[in-house]
Amino acid sequence: METIKCSVCIHDEVNNINEKMIAGVSVRSLAKEYGLGIMSLQRHRTDHLPKALVKAKELQEIDAADRLLDRVEDLYNKALIIMEKAEADGKYQPAVSAIKEARSSLELIAKMIGQLKTGHTVNITYNQEFIEVRQQIHQALLPYPEARQAVIKALDGEVIDVEHAEVNQT
């Protein structure tokens, strides 16, 4: 029995096709450019696209982020040098400006490495309306102790194995 070979894998330009797929070029564009079928390209992307190329792309992105972080750290260090020189010269206005730049660079570095969260976090645990709703749910589930226990665990953030839980129907 003869096995059918992937028309993309045996194509002379397979490496260029793979790189363009990883870069996000549409299969429709690739089909036109390389004279291949759209379904063949989709199948190739799903089944044959080398994992190493995907990993290489991820590593390139990480490297680019590292280089950006290095540049921001350089800016921070330069701001510190300027601040120290301005302070030593008794020029406090430039020193204050350098402090602001250093702080701004530190903030950016913290965001980049995930040490500083942006946005708002809302904790509803102590919100009166949430407490009342929670009590109402507990009250409504009193006749159903297993369901009540499952809801209490869920509200407390525990993982519940729903697949193996028994359901009592009356």
The 8 nearest C-alpha neighbors of each residue, nearest first, counted from 0:
[[1, 2, 3, 4, 5, 6, 9, 8],
 [0, 2, 3, 4, 5, 6, 9, 8],
 [3, 1, 4, 0, 5, 6, 9, 8],
 [2, 4, 1, 5, 6, 0, 9, 8],
 [5, 3, 6, 2, 9, 8, 7, 1],
 [4, 6, 8, 7, 9, 3, 43, 39],
 [7, 5, 9, 8, 10, 4, 39, 35],
 [6, 8, 10, 5, 9, 13, 43, 40],
 [7, 9, 5, 10, 6, 13, 4, 43],
 [10, 8, 6, 7, 5, 11, 13, 4],
 [9, 11, 7, 13, 12, 8, 6, 5],
 [12, 10, 13, 9, 14, 8, 7, 15],
 [11, 13, 15, 10, 14, 16, 33, 7],
 [14, 12, 16, 10, 15, 11, 8, 17],
 [15, 13, 17, 16, 12, 18, 11, 19],
 [14, 16, 18, 12, 17, 13, 19, 20],
 [15, 17, 13, 19, 14, 18, 20, 12],
 [18, 16, 20, 14, 15, 19, 13, 21],
 [17, 19, 15, 21, 20, 16, 22, 14],
 [18, 20, 22, 16, 21, 24, 17, 15],
 [21, 19, 17, 23, 24, 22, 18, 16],
 [20, 22, 18, 23, 19, 17, 53, 56],
 [21, 23, 19, 20, 24, 18, 56, 17],
 [24, 22, 20, 21, 25, 19, 18, 26],
 [23, 25, 20, 19, 22, 26, 28, 29],
 [26, 24, 27, 28, 23, 29, 20, 19],
 [25, 27, 29, 28, 30, 37, 40, 24],
 [26, 28, 30, 25, 29, 37, 31, 24],
 [29, 27, 31, 25, 26, 30, 32, 24],
 [28, 30, 26, 32, 31, 27, 33, 25],
 [31, 29, 35, 27, 34, 28, 33, 32],
 [30, 32, 28, 34, 29, 33, 27, 35],
 [31, 33, 29, 30, 34, 28, 35, 27],
 [34, 32, 30, 35, 31, 29, 12, 16],
 [35, 33, 30, 31, 32, 36, 29, 37],
 [36, 34, 30, 33, 37, 39, 31, 40],
 [35, 37, 39, 38, 30, 40, 34, 31],
 [36, 38, 40, 39, 30, 26, 27, 41],
 [37, 39, 41, 40, 36, 42, 43, 26],
 [40, 38, 42, 36, 37, 41, 43, 6],
 [39, 41, 43, 37, 38, 42, 44, 26],
 [42, 40, 38, 44, 43, 39, 37, 45],
 [41, 43, 39, 45, 40, 44, 46, 38],
 [44, 42, 47, 40, 46, 41, 45, 48],
 [45, 43, 48, 41, 42, 46, 47, 40],
 [44, 46, 42, 43, 47, 41, 48, 40],
 [47, 45, 43, 42, 44, 48, 41, 49],
 [48, 46, 43, 49, 44, 45, 42, 8],
 [47, 49, 44, 43, 46, 50, 17, 45],
 [50, 48, 51, 52, 47, 53, 17, 44],
 [49, 51, 53, 52, 54, 48, 47, 55],
 [50, 52, 54, 49, 53, 55, 56, 48],
 [53, 51, 55, 54, 50, 49, 56, 18],
 [52, 54, 50, 56, 55, 51, 57, 21],
 [53, 55, 51, 57, 52, 56, 50, 58],
 [56, 54, 52, 58, 57, 53, 51, 59],
 [55, 57, 59, 53, 54, 58, 52, 60],
 [58, 56, 54, 60, 55, 59, 61, 53],
 [57, 59, 61, 55, 60, 56, 62, 54],
 [60, 58, 62, 56, 57, 61, 63, 55],
 [59, 61, 63, 57, 58, 62, 64, 56],
 [60, 62, 58, 64, 63, 59, 65, 57],
 [63, 61, 65, 59, 60, 64, 58, 66],
 [62, 64, 60, 66, 65, 61, 59, 67],
 [65, 63, 67, 61, 62, 66, 68, 60],
 [66, 64, 62, 68, 67, 63, 61, 69],
 [67, 65, 69, 63, 68, 64, 62, 70],
 [68, 66, 64, 70, 69, 65, 63, 71],
 [67, 69, 65, 71, 66, 70, 64, 72],
 [70, 68, 66, 72, 67, 71, 73, 65],
 [69, 71, 73, 67, 72, 68, 66, 74],
 [70, 72, 74, 68, 73, 69, 104, 75],
 [71, 73, 75, 69, 74, 70, 68, 76],
 [74, 72, 70, 76, 71, 75, 69, 77],
 [75, 73, 71, 77, 72, 76, 78, 70],
 [74, 76, 72, 101, 78, 104, 73, 77],
 [75, 77, 79, 73, 78, 74, 72, 80],
 [78, 76, 80, 74, 79, 75, 73, 81],
 [77, 79, 75, 97, 81, 101, 76, 80],
 [80, 78, 82, 76, 77, 81, 83, 75],
 [79, 81, 77, 83, 82, 78, 84, 76],
 [82, 80, 84, 78, 79, 83, 85, 77],
 [83, 81, 94, 79, 97, 85, 80, 84],
 [82, 84, 86, 80, 85, 81, 87, 79],
 [85, 83, 87, 81, 86, 82, 88, 80],
 [84, 86, 90, 94, 88, 82, 87, 83],
 [87, 85, 89, 83, 88, 84, 90, 94],
 [86, 88, 84, 85, 89, 83, 90, 82],
 [89, 87, 85, 86, 90, 84, 91, 83],
 [90, 88, 86, 87, 91, 85, 84, 94],
 [91, 89, 85, 88, 86, 92, 93, 94],
 [90, 92, 94, 93, 89, 86, 95, 85],
 [91, 93, 95, 94, 90, 96, 85, 97],
 [94, 92, 96, 95, 91, 90, 85, 97],
 [95, 93, 82, 91, 97, 85, 92, 96],
 [96, 94, 98, 92, 97, 93, 91, 99],
 [95, 97, 93, 99, 94, 98, 100, 92],
 [98, 96, 100, 82, 94, 78, 99, 95],
 [97, 99, 95, 101, 96, 100, 102, 94],
 [100, 98, 102, 96, 97, 101, 103, 95],
 [99, 101, 103, 97, 102, 98, 104, 78],
 [102, 100, 75, 98, 104, 78, 103, 99],
 [103, 101, 105, 99, 100, 104, 98, 106],
 [102, 104, 100, 106, 101, 105, 99, 107],
 [105, 103, 107, 101, 75, 106, 102, 100],
 [106, 104, 108, 102, 107, 103, 109, 101],
 [105, 107, 103, 109, 104, 108, 102, 110],
 [106, 108, 104, 110, 105, 109, 111, 103],
 [107, 109, 111, 105, 110, 106, 104, 112],
 [110, 108, 114, 106, 115, 112, 107, 111],
 [111, 109, 115, 113, 107, 108, 112, 114],
 [110, 112, 108, 109, 113, 107, 68, 114],
 [113, 111, 109, 110, 114, 108, 115, 68],
 [114, 112, 110, 111, 115, 109, 116, 108],
 [115, 113, 109, 112, 110, 116, 111, 108],
 [116, 114, 110, 109, 113, 117, 106, 112],
 [117, 115, 114, 118, 110, 113, 119, 109],
 [118, 116, 115, 119, 110, 120, 113, 114],
 [119, 117, 116, 120, 115, 121, 110, 113],
 [118, 120, 121, 117, 116, 122, 115, 123],
 [121, 119, 122, 118, 117, 116, 123, 124],
 [120, 122, 123, 119, 124, 126, 118, 125],
 [121, 123, 124, 120, 125, 126, 119, 129],
 [122, 124, 126, 125, 121, 129, 127, 130],
 [123, 125, 122, 126, 129, 130, 127, 121],
 [124, 126, 123, 127, 130, 122, 129, 128],
 [127, 125, 123, 129, 128, 124, 130, 122],
 [126, 128, 130, 129, 125, 131, 123, 124],
 [129, 127, 131, 130, 126, 132, 133, 125],
 [128, 130, 132, 126, 131, 127, 133, 123],
 [131, 129, 127, 133, 128, 132, 134, 126],
 [132, 130, 134, 128, 133, 129, 135, 127],
 [133, 131, 135, 129, 134, 130, 136, 128],
 [132, 134, 130, 136, 131, 135, 129, 137],
 [133, 135, 137, 131, 132, 136, 138, 130],
 [136, 134, 132, 138, 133, 137, 139, 131],
 [135, 137, 139, 133, 138, 134, 132, 140],
 [136, 138, 134, 140, 135, 139, 133, 147],
 [139, 137, 135, 141, 136, 140, 134, 142],
 [140, 138, 136, 137, 141, 135, 142, 143],
 [139, 141, 147, 143, 137, 138, 142, 136],
 [142, 140, 143, 138, 139, 144, 137, 147],
 [143, 141, 140, 144, 139, 147, 138, 146],
 [142, 144, 140, 141, 146, 145, 147, 139],
 [145, 143, 147, 146, 141, 148, 142, 140],
 [146, 144, 148, 147, 143, 149, 166, 150],
 [145, 147, 149, 148, 143, 144, 150, 140],
 [148, 146, 144, 140, 150, 145, 149, 143],
 [147, 149, 151, 145, 146, 150, 144, 152],
 [150, 148, 146, 152, 147, 151, 153, 145],
 [151, 149, 153, 147, 152, 148, 154, 146],
 [152, 150, 148, 154, 153, 149, 147, 155],
 [151, 153, 155, 157, 149, 150, 154, 148],
 [154, 152, 150, 156, 157, 155, 151, 149],
 [155, 153, 151, 156, 152, 150, 157, 133],
 [154, 156, 152, 153, 157, 151, 150, 158],
 [157, 155, 153, 154, 152, 158, 151, 159],
 [156, 158, 152, 153, 155, 159, 154, 151],
 [159, 157, 156, 160, 153, 152, 161, 155],
 [158, 160, 161, 157, 153, 149, 152, 164],
 [159, 161, 162, 163, 164, 158, 149, 157],
 [162, 160, 164, 163, 159, 165, 158, 149],
 [161, 163, 160, 164, 165, 159, 166, 158],
 [162, 164, 161, 160, 165, 159, 166, 158],
 [165, 163, 161, 162, 160, 166, 159, 145],
 [164, 166, 163, 167, 161, 162, 145, 168],
 [165, 167, 168, 164, 145, 146, 163, 161],
 [168, 166, 165, 169, 145, 143, 146, 164],
 [167, 169, 166, 165, 143, 146, 145, 142],
 [168, 167, 166, 143, 142, 165, 146, 145]]
